[in-house]
Structure formats: C-alpha cells, structure tokens
Amino acid sequence: PLKVSASQIRNETEDATTETAYTQELFVTDDETADKDSAFIGSAYHRVFESITLDESVTQIKEKINELAIKGEFSESVAEKISAEKIFEGINNQELKKLLDGEIYHEIPFMLKVPYKEIVTQYDGNEETVLQGVIDMLVLGKNSVKIIDYKYTSRPDYIVKNYSPQLNAYALAAEKIFGLKAEAYVLSIKDNRLIKIK
C-alpha cells in the first residue's frame, strides 16, 4: 500500500476473524456481559489522558472528565464509567515515572516513508509506504526514545498480541526520526500495568 496507519498494521499481520475475537475479548466486562458503552470507554480514557498533565490530582481529573463530557467529547453515561482514581494511579505508576527521564511530548503525529517489509515482516517485496500515526507519549532522552501508549484493558496477553505491530511501528518511526534506539510500552489503564513491547 502507498500509505498505512500504524494503528492498522495488525490488520496486515493477522486475519480478520482472529482480530475480531481479540477485540471482543478486550471489551468484555468483569461479569462477562458486553456493555453497550464498552466500545467508547477506552477512547474516552484515552481522551482524558491526552487532556491532563502528569501532576494532576484526582479532583482535577474529575473536573477534566466533566469538562470533556460537557464539550461532547463523550456521553455522560460513558463519563460516569471513567474512574479518575484509575487515571491518577496510571499517571503515578512508579514504573512509568522511571521512564520519564527526558523531554516529554504528548500526541505526537508523524509521517515517514519506510520499506513496507520493515513494518510487515512477512512481506518480501521492495515497495515503500508512508507510515503515519500519533504517539500518545514520547520521552526524548540523550541516548534513547521511549514511547508510551495508553490502552484500557486488563488483558495484557491481548495487548501484546494485538498491539505489538502498532508499537513496533511507532518505535521504528522514532528510531528513524531521532536516530536513537527506541523502547515501546503500553500503560494498561484498568490494571495499572506498564507492559514492555520493545
């Protein structure tokens, strides 16, 4: 393809049936009953994370959730299911804090021309493609770049399987742009785990 989004790379590496199964598992509630708002909750959490700083209190986070709901970023019913406490725990995750040893940037868009086989390893052609995406958080250090992506799921096994291609693409882009080694992590919001992907 002439252009590929980093978040769609898993479509290139897995068949649709398998991906659908993963997606359904990611949004199963604790009582194993699908919630009609589940598909929107992960996006809403992501929107809150990109709207706050890393030093905000639970009260400030609650205010931000209400503000975003009033603006129509997500519905009131979804807002009620967003836990300010979970977000506070996430931004105060001790493993995450250890990674914040450089300049911190949020929601960094990129577009980069790369050989397609560098992002889809099963491909053996020589065509180039334009890789584009938006990195949730990027920490630019002296000797390395760290990428942190936010996901709302308590199933880290599915995170690794579903999102490794996306995070590896982000790391590839960062390495080519900055000329530094890149590491990639997922902050799993629901269970406050930091999962290393690369």
N, C-alpha and C positions, 0 to 999 in steps of 0.2 A: 504493500500500500504506500501511497505517496505521503500520507500523514497518519500518525497513530497517537492516541492519547494514552498516557502512562496508566491511567485507571482502567483502560480497556484491554490491556495486554493479556490479562488472564483469559480473555475470550479467544485469544490466538493460541493459547497453550493448553486449554482444556476444552472438552466437548461441552455443549450447552446443557446436556442432561446432568452432568456432574456438577457444573456450576450452579444450576438451579437448586440442586439438592443442598449444596453448601449454603446458598443464600437463605433457603428456608430454615436450615438449622441455626444460622446466625441470629435469626429473629424470632426463635421460639421463646416464649416467656417461661418463667420458672415453673408454672403449673402445666407447661407443655400445651397451653392453649394459645393459638395465634391471636394477637391483639390487633384490632383494626388500625391502631395508630403506630404499631411497631415499626413499619417501614419508614416512618417520619422521625422517630425518636433519635436514631443515630445521626441523621442530618441535623437535627435541632441541637444535639450535644455539640456537634462539630461547629455549628454557627456560634454557639456561646463561647467555645474555646477560642475561636478566632477573634472574638469581640472583647476579650478581657486581657489584662496584664497578669503576669505571674505572681503578683504580690497582693492580689485582692482577697478580701475577707468573704466569708460565707454570705454576710448581709449584702455586700456589694455585688456578689454573683447573683443573688436572688433578685436584686434590683435590675440587673442586666437582663435576666431571663424575662422579667415582666416587661421591660422596655422593648425587647425584641418581639414579644408576643403582641404588644400594642401596635408596633410597626407592621405587624402582619408577616413577620419572618417565619412564624409557625403558629398553629392554632392554640387557643387557651387550653384545650384538652391535652395537647402534647406538652405544653409548658408545665402543666400540673405534674407530669411524669418525669420531668427533668430534676435531678437531685443536685442542688447547689453544693451539698456536702460531698457528693461524689466528685464533682468538678474541683472543689477545694482540695480533696485528697489527691487528685490527679496532678494539680499544679504544684503540690508539695511532696510528691513522690520522691523519696530520697535517692533512688537510682537515677531518676530524671535529673535531679539537681546536680548530680556528679557530672552530667554531660554538658552542663551549661557553663563551659569554661572559655567562651569566646563571645563574639558579637552574635546576638540573637535576632533573627528575622522571622516574620510570620507571613504566611500566604504568599510565597514567592513563585510567581509564574515563570515558566521557562519554555523555550522552543529551540530545538537543536537538531541539526542534521546528523544522522548516525547510520552506519550499516545496519540493515534490518536484522541480520544474523546476530548482532550484538545484543539485541533485546529479545529475540525469539530464537533460542539456541538450536531448535530443531530445523530451522531454515538453513539451507546451504547455498542460497543464491548470493549475488553480489550487489543487489539493489540497495539504494539508500532510502531512508524515510525521514520525515520530520517528526521528531518525538516532542510532544508537548505535555505539560501538566502543571500542577500547582502544589508546591511543597508546603505542608502545614507549618512546620517549624524547621529552620535551618540554623545550626550553630557553626559559625565560621571561626575555627581556631588557627593557630600558627602552622600546625602540621597536618591538620585533618578537618574534614567537614562531617558534621553529624546531622542526620535527618531524622525527625520525629514526626510520625503520622498518628492521628487520633482515630481510634475505632471503638465503637460501642458494642462489645460482646464479651462474654465471659468464657468463650471457647478459644483459647489460644491455639489449639491444634488447627482450627479452621482459619484463624488469622494467618498462620504460617503458610498453609496450603493455598488459601485464596489470595493473599496479598503479597507474597514474595515477589512475583513478577513486577508488580507495580513499584514496590520499594526498591527492588534491584534496578529498575529503570531510573528512578529518582537518583540513586547512588551513581549510576553511570553518567547521568547528566551532570551531577555535581562534580564528579571527577574530571570530566572534560572541560567544564566551565572554569573551575578554580585550580585545576592542576594539582589537586591534593587527594589523598586517599579518603574515601567516604565510608561511613558506617551508617546503617539504617535501622531504625527501631520503630516499633508500634507501641503506643501507650494505650492499653486496653482499659477503657474508662470504667466499665462495670465492675471489674475486679481489681482495678488499680495496679495492673502489672505492666512492667516495661519489658517488651519482648524483642530480643535482638534478631533481626532478619539477615543482616550482612555486616 
